[in-house]
């Protein structure tokens, strides 16, 4: 009897940990936050999980293109501002400031797929003068 209880508790714990894992991508903004977290931390694995752009935006190219925006200089995720586009709900604009107080933006396109929203394109990006 004790073995069955222990087995059940262990199984429930494993299921709980599995349910908490994975990317957060239930909305376009959640998917954008996940991508920015990956870019900010240089986490190629996380970027790979949220990136459905295929050969158009491979991870190394994505990191190279966004490097001049100094995303890694942003101290915490709450320093990023995420705004869903009024005309296209799958576009999220991300604004942030680097350590030099330079303001930058990324306009990200997310795709609505059966298992959540995923990054598919950067529609625009740059530094705000």
DAJO-V243323 format. One line per field, one symbol per residue. ss: DSSP state (@ for helix, = for strand, . for the rest). Layout:
BEGIN
ss=???
END
This chain:
BEGIN
ss=.@@@@@@@@@@@@@@@@@@@.......@@@@@@@@@@@@@@..@@@@@@@=..@@@@.@@@@@@@@@...@@@...@@@.====......=======.....===========..=============.
END
